[in-house]
Amino acid sequence: MSLDRPPSPIGQRRGPAVTIAQAPCPERSDIAIVGGGLIGLSIAWRLARAGRSVTVLERETIGAGASLAATGMLAPAAEHEPGSDPLLPLALDSLRRWPAFRDALEAESGRSIDYRADGTLVLAIGRDEVERLRFRYDLQRRSGLDAAWLPGSEVRRLEPGLRPSVTAGIQCPLDHQVDPCRVMAALAEACRRAGVTLIEHAPVSALDWSGGRVAGLRVGEHAIAAGTVILATGAWSGEGGLLPETLSLPVRPLKGQSLALRTTARTGTLARMVWTEQVHMAPKSDGQLIVGATVEDCGFRPGITAGGLYALLEGARRVLPGIEEMEVASVWSGYRPTSDDDAPIIDTLAPGLVAATGHHRNGYLLAPATADAVAELVTAGALPEVARPFTRARFAQVQPRRAMA
């Protein structure tokens, strides 16, 4: 990761981009992974550590989709909402895997990922928000999550910079966070040291089929033979071109805009992640405060909008008045890979072809479990039990029962 070049403040993600030495396309690889984001690199690193030769092909640059645009939340409790019970076992399983994932990644890359175990506060202002927050808290408790109800005075004791109008909060002590820029840089370096071939600006134009199975892929006129091709193409997974219609994936982009504020001793900052009904705010160890993120179901519409930035700033200012004195360091947008039920798709689509996509806003949380699940699928031929509910088959239409004559 290049660390000597500050980003342009408009339209650029916080922090510099991950940079890699461009490698030539090999003729053959045990594993070819389409997509160089968080999920693709996590899988690549895991399989390379298991002794497989791995090639990663990224259509743009490493992390350019959602991975460098994310906040880095590992927050199964704060994220839990009605309808997400099926995802909770996988989310909690992956959270348990994170400390070992972190330790190995930092050791093998020689880089810190700024893993912070400060917990998360979810806030409410006013009676209506308190009632909705109480509903969320009751749901968390029924689901067995570690969460504590706090009165406004206790919330402000933990975070003195918050407005007096903050009425109540939920403390989620096991909801942690990482720095996406640092994670992606560490993953790229760990992959390189493990022997993974990383190739940027390499859009895959076609899959090579032979005898009813995928035997490789093509980048322009160049063919790469592979024992297994893994699609980790994020928000682009639902786009036509590579897959036949019978194997199409119900994934679409969900745009989000975010910004980074530069904090100082005078402005103060937060000690932990803070969520409201409008925004989430995440302090990072480099002194920046991330404010995100809008939710826009508008396809691949690029750019930063005045309305998006206003919503972020006003949502943050509503609870943290100190942001008025903070310098805007950068603003950016990205595309969450969202499936029809907001849960990931981890599955064998055809012999020799695996998909790992659709992680919505939980990519960082689910990365360790996804990497381990795909590695088990590739090496042992079956998913671990915790990942079995997340195959593509769950989207198959239920045929209506024929009326009896």
C-alpha positions as a printed Julia matrix, in Angstrom:
405×3 Matrix{Float64}:
   0.0     0.0     0.0
   1.42    3.39   -0.92
   1.43    5.64    2.15
   3.04    8.82    0.84
   0.22   10.33   -1.21
  -2.83   12.0     0.37
  -6.12   11.57   -1.47
  -7.92   14.27   -3.38
 -10.75   15.38   -1.07
 -13.58   15.06   -3.58
 -14.6    11.69   -4.98
 -11.66    9.83   -3.47
 -11.87    7.2    -0.77
 -10.27    7.87    2.56
  -6.62    6.94    2.45
  -4.45    6.09   -0.56
  -5.25    3.15   -2.78
  -3.62   -0.26   -2.45
  -0.82   -0.57   -4.98
   0.68   -3.82   -6.25
   3.38   -4.85   -8.68
   1.61   -5.99  -11.85
   2.16   -9.67  -12.62
   1.79  -11.38  -16.01
  -1.14  -13.72  -16.6
  -0.14  -17.32  -15.99
  -1.12  -20.14  -18.33
  -2.54  -22.2   -15.49
  -3.53  -21.86  -11.84
  -5.14  -24.24   -9.36
  -7.56  -21.45   -8.4
  -8.57  -18.41  -10.45
 -10.5   -15.77   -8.5
 -12.48  -13.12  -10.35
 -12.57  -10.01   -8.15
  -9.83   -8.36   -6.12
 -11.86   -7.02   -3.22
 -11.95   -8.03    0.42
 -13.75  -11.33   -0.19
 -11.61  -12.31   -3.18
  -8.31  -11.57   -1.42
  -9.42  -13.27    1.81
 -10.25  -16.43   -0.12
  -7.03  -16.19   -2.13
  -4.91  -15.87    0.99
  -6.7   -18.77    2.7
  -6.29  -21.13   -0.28
  -2.67  -20.1    -0.9
  -1.88  -20.9     2.72
  -3.39  -24.35    2.06
  -0.85  -24.91   -0.72
  -2.89  -24.03   -3.81
  -1.59  -21.86   -6.63
  -3.95  -18.86   -6.85
  -4.46  -16.09   -9.39
  -6.67  -13.06   -8.65
  -8.01  -11.03  -11.58
  -9.41   -7.58  -10.82
 -11.29   -5.58  -13.46
 -10.11   -2.24  -12.01
  -7.75   -1.91   -9.03
  -7.52   -3.88   -5.8
 -10.41   -2.91   -3.5
 -12.01   -0.53   -6.0
 -15.57   -1.84   -5.57
 -16.88   -1.76   -2.0
 -13.81   -2.79   -0.01
 -12.0     0.56    0.23
 -15.3     2.44    0.47
 -16.46    0.6     3.59
 -16.29    1.65    7.24
 -14.93   -1.68    8.49
 -17.68   -2.56   10.96
 -17.74   -5.95   12.66
 -21.13   -5.34   14.22
 -23.56   -8.27   14.35
 -25.5    -6.76   17.27
 -25.91   -3.24   15.9
 -26.72   -4.64   12.44
 -29.32   -7.08   13.72
 -32.82   -6.2    12.59
 -36.15   -7.94   11.94
 -35.74  -10.62    9.3
 -32.0   -11.11    9.78
 -32.19  -14.06   12.19
 -31.05  -16.56    9.5
 -27.8   -14.6     9.05
 -27.0   -14.28   12.74
 -25.27  -17.68   13.3
 -22.89  -17.02   10.39
 -22.26  -13.45   11.59
 -21.43  -14.56   15.13
 -19.31  -17.45   13.86
 -17.31  -15.06   11.71
 -16.88  -12.57   14.57
 -15.38  -15.39   16.66
 -12.93  -16.1    13.84
 -11.78  -12.49   13.58
  -9.08  -12.46   16.31
  -7.24  -15.42   14.74
  -7.77  -13.92   11.26
  -6.34  -10.6    12.51
  -3.33  -12.18   14.22
  -2.4   -14.26   11.18
  -2.94  -11.39    8.76
  -0.82   -8.95   10.75
   1.92  -11.55   11.28
   2.09  -12.65    7.65
   1.84   -9.16    6.16
   3.88   -7.25    8.73
   1.1    -4.61    8.88
  -1.38   -3.47   11.52
  -5.06   -3.44   10.54
  -6.2    -1.16   13.42
  -8.51   -3.72   15.0
 -10.5    -1.85   17.66
 -12.5    -3.65   20.35
 -14.13   -0.54   21.85
 -17.7    -1.67   21.16
 -20.58    0.26   19.61
 -23.24    2.64   20.91
 -26.62    2.86   19.17
 -28.35    6.13   20.06
 -31.84    7.64   20.25
 -33.08   11.23   20.49
 -36.67   11.91   21.5
 -39.59    9.66   22.39
 -40.21    8.15   18.95
 -36.6     7.12   18.51
 -36.44    5.71   22.03
 -39.46    3.51   21.31
 -37.83    2.23   18.12
 -34.54    1.7    19.94
 -36.31   -0.25   22.67
 -37.8    -2.49   19.96
 -34.28   -3.06   18.58
 -32.94   -3.81   22.05
 -35.7    -6.33   22.77
 -34.93   -8.04   19.46
 -31.23   -8.22   20.32
 -31.94   -9.72   23.72
 -34.38  -12.3    22.32
 -31.69  -13.31   19.83
 -29.14  -13.84   22.6
 -26.9   -10.9    21.68
 -24.73   -9.07   24.19
 -26.41   -5.67   24.54
 -27.11   -3.31   27.44
 -29.72   -0.53   27.69
 -28.26    2.79   28.83
 -29.98    6.01   29.91
 -28.86    9.22   28.23
 -26.69   10.24   31.19
 -24.67    7.02   30.96
 -24.31    7.35   27.19
 -22.91   10.87   27.62
 -20.55    9.65   30.34
 -19.07    7.21   27.83
 -19.04    9.81   25.02
 -18.89   13.33   26.57
 -18.94   15.03   23.17
 -22.52   13.98   22.43
 -25.38   16.45   22.67
 -27.46   16.58   25.87
 -30.49   15.72   23.73
 -29.28   12.11   23.38
 -31.99   10.32   25.33
 -30.92    6.66   25.47
 -28.59    4.14   23.93
 -27.69    0.49   23.5
 -24.15   -0.59   24.28
 -22.94   -3.47   22.1
 -19.55   -4.37   23.62
 -18.68   -7.15   21.16
 -19.24   -5.06   18.03
 -15.72   -4.17   16.88
 -14.17   -2.45   13.86
 -11.13   -2.49   11.57
  -9.63    0.03    9.16
 -10.52   -1.06    5.6
  -7.51    0.71    4.06
  -5.16   -1.14    6.39
  -6.94   -4.49    5.96
  -6.77   -4.32    2.18
  -3.11   -3.33    2.23
  -2.35   -6.19    4.62
  -4.3    -8.69    2.54
  -2.53   -7.66   -0.66
   0.85   -8.05    1.04
  -0.07  -11.35    2.73
  -1.3   -12.7    -0.61
   1.91  -11.61   -2.31
   4.05  -13.31    0.35
   1.93  -16.47    0.06
   2.57  -16.62   -3.68
  -0.77  -15.34   -4.97
  -0.61  -13.74   -8.41
  -2.51  -10.41   -8.31
  -3.45   -8.87  -11.66
  -5.22   -5.52  -11.96
  -7.02   -4.02  -14.96
  -7.84   -7.54  -16.1
 -11.57   -7.83  -16.85
 -12.56  -11.44  -17.41
 -14.35  -11.71  -20.74
 -15.54  -15.33  -20.63
 -15.48  -18.6   -18.75
 -14.06  -21.64  -20.54
 -16.38  -24.66  -20.36
 -15.32  -28.22  -21.16
 -17.37  -31.35  -20.65
 -20.03  -29.58  -18.61
 -17.6   -27.94  -16.19
 -15.67  -24.7   -15.98
 -12.05  -25.34  -16.89
 -10.7   -21.79  -16.83
 -11.35  -18.28  -18.05
 -10.29  -15.67  -20.57
  -8.88  -12.19  -20.14
  -9.15  -10.73  -23.61
  -7.34  -13.2   -25.84
  -5.4   -14.77  -22.99
  -6.67  -18.08  -21.56
  -5.96  -19.26  -18.01
  -6.68  -22.92  -17.24
  -7.91  -23.43  -13.67
  -9.1   -26.31  -11.54
 -11.63  -23.99   -9.88
 -12.88  -20.52  -10.82
 -14.28  -18.45   -7.95
 -16.56  -15.48   -8.65
 -16.06  -12.81   -5.99
 -17.24   -9.95   -8.16
 -19.25   -8.07   -5.53
 -21.86   -5.64   -6.81
 -21.14   -6.69  -10.39
 -22.11  -10.33   -9.72
 -25.59   -9.82  -11.1
 -24.36   -8.33  -14.37
 -24.76  -10.46  -17.48
 -21.87  -11.72  -19.55
 -19.98  -14.4   -17.66
 -22.82  -16.6   -16.43
 -25.56  -18.24  -18.45
 -29.07  -17.15  -17.54
 -29.69  -20.41  -15.68
 -26.89  -19.56  -13.25
 -27.6   -15.83  -12.82
 -27.07  -14.39   -9.35
 -29.68  -12.12   -7.68
 -27.18   -9.42   -6.7
 -27.46   -5.68   -7.33
 -25.46   -2.59   -6.36
 -26.67   -0.48   -3.45
 -24.8     2.81   -3.57
 -23.44    4.48   -0.44
 -21.74    7.83    0.06
 -19.4     8.46    2.99
 -16.99   11.09    4.24
 -13.96   11.35    6.5
 -13.48   14.21    8.97
 -10.09   15.17   10.4
 -10.27   15.45   14.19
  -7.96   17.4    16.5
  -7.49   17.81   20.25
  -9.68   20.9    20.0
 -12.56   19.28   18.11
 -12.43   16.06   20.06
 -13.63   12.76   18.64
 -15.44    9.58   19.66
 -13.98    6.69   21.63
 -15.98    4.03   19.8
 -18.4     3.52   16.92
 -21.68    5.41   17.31
 -24.85    4.68   15.38
 -27.99    6.76   15.0
 -31.06    6.25   12.84
 -29.42    8.42   10.16
 -25.68    7.67   10.21
 -22.9     5.69   11.77
 -19.61    7.27   12.9
 -16.37    5.36   13.34
 -13.18    6.87   14.81
  -9.93    5.55   13.34
  -6.47    5.51   14.89
  -5.13    7.94   12.3
  -7.34   10.67   13.8
 -10.07   10.56   11.17
 -13.75   10.09   11.89
 -15.7     8.2     9.21
 -19.33    9.2     8.72
 -21.47    6.9     6.59
 -23.36    5.92    4.74
 -26.27    6.76    2.47
 -28.38    3.94    1.02
 -29.29    4.56   -2.62
 -30.89    1.92   -4.82
 -29.88    3.64   -8.04
 -27.71    1.12   -9.86
 -24.16    2.04  -10.83
 -24.73    5.77  -10.72
 -21.34    7.34   -9.9
 -20.54   10.54   -8.1
 -21.0    12.48   -4.89
 -24.23   14.43   -4.42
 -25.02   17.52   -2.35
 -28.05   15.74   -0.91
 -25.95   12.77    0.17
 -23.33   14.91    1.89
 -25.98   17.05    3.56
 -27.69   13.95    4.96
 -24.41   12.65    6.38
 -23.32   15.94    7.93
 -26.72   16.79    9.35
 -27.15   13.28   10.73
 -23.78   13.48   12.47
 -24.23   17.07   13.68
 -27.54   16.11   15.27
 -25.69   14.12   17.94
 -22.06   15.32   17.75
 -21.79   19.11   17.59
 -17.98   18.99   17.4
 -18.09   17.99   13.74
 -18.79   21.63   12.83
 -15.12   22.42   13.5
 -13.69   19.31   11.83
 -12.01   19.56    8.45
 -13.45   17.42    5.67
 -10.59   15.12    4.68
 -12.26   13.21    1.83
 -15.6    12.08    0.44
 -16.35    9.04   -1.68
 -18.98    6.57   -2.83
 -19.1     2.84   -3.41
 -21.47   -0.01   -4.22
 -22.58   -2.59   -1.68
 -23.11   -6.04   -3.23
 -26.67   -6.76   -2.12
 -28.55   -9.99   -2.71
 -32.31  -10.23   -2.76
 -32.36  -11.15    0.95
 -29.31   -9.07    2.03
 -27.32  -12.23    2.84
 -24.29  -13.71    1.08
 -24.29  -16.34   -1.65
 -21.63  -19.02   -1.09
 -22.12  -21.95   -3.41
 -20.92  -24.21   -6.19
 -22.78  -22.99   -9.26
 -21.46  -25.66  -11.58
 -18.56  -28.13  -11.54
 -15.41  -26.05  -11.27
 -17.32  -22.81  -10.58
 -17.88  -21.28   -7.11
 -19.55  -18.0    -6.1
 -18.83  -15.91   -3.01
 -20.76  -12.65   -3.22
 -23.78  -10.65   -2.04
 -22.42   -9.7     1.41
 -24.4    -6.41    1.47
 -22.96   -4.24    4.29
 -21.41   -7.14    6.2
 -18.4    -7.92    4.03
 -15.79   -7.14    6.69
 -17.68   -9.0     9.39
 -18.19  -12.08    7.22
 -14.79  -12.23    5.51
 -13.13  -14.84    7.79
 -16.11  -17.22    7.75
 -16.55  -16.79    4.0
 -12.9   -17.51    3.27
 -12.94  -20.62    5.46
 -16.25  -21.81    3.97
 -15.04  -21.42    0.38
 -11.75  -23.15    1.21
 -13.68  -26.1     2.68
 -16.0   -26.16   -0.33
 -13.04  -26.25   -2.73
 -10.89  -28.72   -0.81
 -13.54  -31.01    0.73
 -16.45  -30.55   -1.69
 -19.0   -29.35    0.88
 -19.8   -26.23    2.86
 -19.47  -26.17    6.66
 -22.82  -26.41    8.4
 -22.95  -22.73    9.38
 -22.67  -21.65    5.72
 -25.11  -24.17    4.2
 -28.18  -21.9     4.38
 -26.51  -19.43    2.0
 -26.48  -21.25   -1.3
 -28.11  -19.93   -4.43
 -30.86  -22.56   -4.09
 -32.73  -20.46   -1.51
 -33.78  -18.06   -4.27
 -35.44  -20.75   -6.38
 -39.1   -19.99   -6.92
 -41.43  -22.13   -4.9
 -43.76  -23.83   -7.3
 -47.44  -23.29   -6.39
 -49.27  -26.37   -5.25
 -51.59  -27.71   -7.94
 -55.22  -27.49   -6.94
 -56.83  -30.88   -6.45
 -59.51  -31.8    -8.98
